Amino acid sequence: MEMNIHDDTQIVEIWLTNAEKTDPVLQDELKGIYAEYKAKKYMVAVFQSGQGDLYENTRRRAAERAVQARKAAGAVSAVRQMPVFGRLQCQTD
């Protein structure tokens, strides 16, 4: 667990790994942390590790947004999934 306390914004960030997010002992400890910082009027934000690959998911989402932006601008006539590489292919007019 990594905990970052930002006194200037009254925010506490808690970062949990996959193993930590399912640990019942740690979950009980978090309840105490929530109560402590609630009394101080801080907001506690908990970030839990996901199951997917962060790099691939981010890259894929960025590619999707780029295609959407081009479509909105009218520059893309068709979008198709490339079966060999699994990447988005954009065809321009």
C-alpha positions as CSV (number, residue, x, y, z in Angstrom):
1,M,0.0,0.0,0.0
2,E,1.2,3.5,-0.9
3,M,-0.4,6.4,0.9
4,N,0.1,10.0,-0.2
5,I,-1.2,12.8,2.0
6,H,-1.8,16.2,0.4
7,D,-2.4,18.7,3.2
8,D,-2.8,21.7,0.8
9,T,-5.8,20.1,-0.9
10,Q,-6.9,17.9,2.0
11,I,-6.7,14.7,-0.2
12,V,-5.3,11.3,0.8
13,E,-4.4,9.0,-2.0
14,I,-4.2,5.3,-1.2
15,W,-2.8,3.0,-3.9
16,L,-3.4,-0.8,-3.6
17,T,-1.9,-3.7,-5.5
18,N,-4.1,-6.7,-6.7
19,A,-3.1,-8.7,-3.6
20,E,-3.8,-5.8,-1.2
21,K,-7.2,-5.0,-2.5
22,T,-8.5,-8.5,-1.5
23,D,-6.7,-8.6,1.9
24,P,-9.3,-8.5,4.6
25,V,-6.8,-7.4,7.3
26,L,-5.8,-4.4,5.1
27,Q,-9.4,-3.6,4.4
28,D,-10.0,-3.3,8.2
29,E,-7.0,-1.0,8.5
30,L,-8.5,1.2,5.7
31,K,-11.7,1.7,7.7
32,G,-9.6,3.3,10.5
33,I,-7.8,5.5,8.0
34,Y,-11.1,6.6,6.5
35,A,-12.4,7.5,9.9
36,E,-9.2,9.4,10.9
37,Y,-9.2,11.5,7.8
38,K,-13.0,12.1,7.7
39,A,-12.6,13.7,11.1
40,K,-10.0,16.0,9.6
41,K,-12.3,16.8,6.7
42,Y,-10.0,15.2,4.1
43,M,-11.2,13.3,1.1
44,V,-9.7,9.7,0.8
45,A,-9.3,8.4,-2.7
46,V,-8.4,4.7,-3.1
47,F,-6.9,3.4,-6.3
48,Q,-7.0,-0.3,-6.9
49,S,-4.9,-2.2,-9.4
50,G,-6.9,-3.6,-12.3
51,Q,-6.7,-6.9,-14.1
52,G,-5.6,-5.5,-17.5
53,D,-2.3,-4.3,-18.9
54,L,-2.2,-0.6,-18.3
55,Y,0.1,0.2,-21.2
56,E,-2.0,-1.7,-23.8
57,N,-5.3,-0.4,-22.5
58,T,-4.0,3.2,-22.5
59,R,-2.6,2.8,-26.0
60,R,-5.8,1.2,-27.4
61,R,-7.9,4.0,-25.8
62,A,-5.7,6.7,-27.3
63,A,-5.9,5.1,-30.7
64,E,-9.7,5.0,-30.4
65,R,-9.9,8.7,-29.4
66,A,-7.7,9.6,-32.4
67,V,-10.0,7.8,-34.8
68,Q,-13.0,9.5,-33.2
69,A,-11.4,12.9,-33.5
70,R,-10.7,12.3,-37.2
71,K,-14.2,11.0,-37.8
72,A,-15.6,14.1,-36.2
73,A,-13.4,16.2,-38.4
74,G,-14.7,14.3,-41.5
75,A,-11.3,13.0,-42.5
76,V,-12.0,9.3,-42.0
77,S,-14.2,7.5,-44.4
78,A,-13.9,4.0,-42.9
79,V,-12.5,2.3,-39.9
80,R,-11.8,-1.5,-39.8
81,Q,-10.1,-3.9,-37.4
82,M,-6.9,-5.4,-38.8
83,P,-7.2,-9.1,-37.9
84,V,-3.5,-9.9,-38.2
85,F,-2.2,-7.1,-35.9
86,G,-5.4,-6.2,-33.9
87,R,-4.8,-2.5,-34.6
88,L,-7.2,0.1,-35.9
89,Q,-6.7,1.0,-39.5
90,C,-7.9,4.4,-40.7
91,Q,-8.6,5.0,-44.4
92,T,-8.6,8.7,-45.4
93,D,-10.3,10.1,-48.5
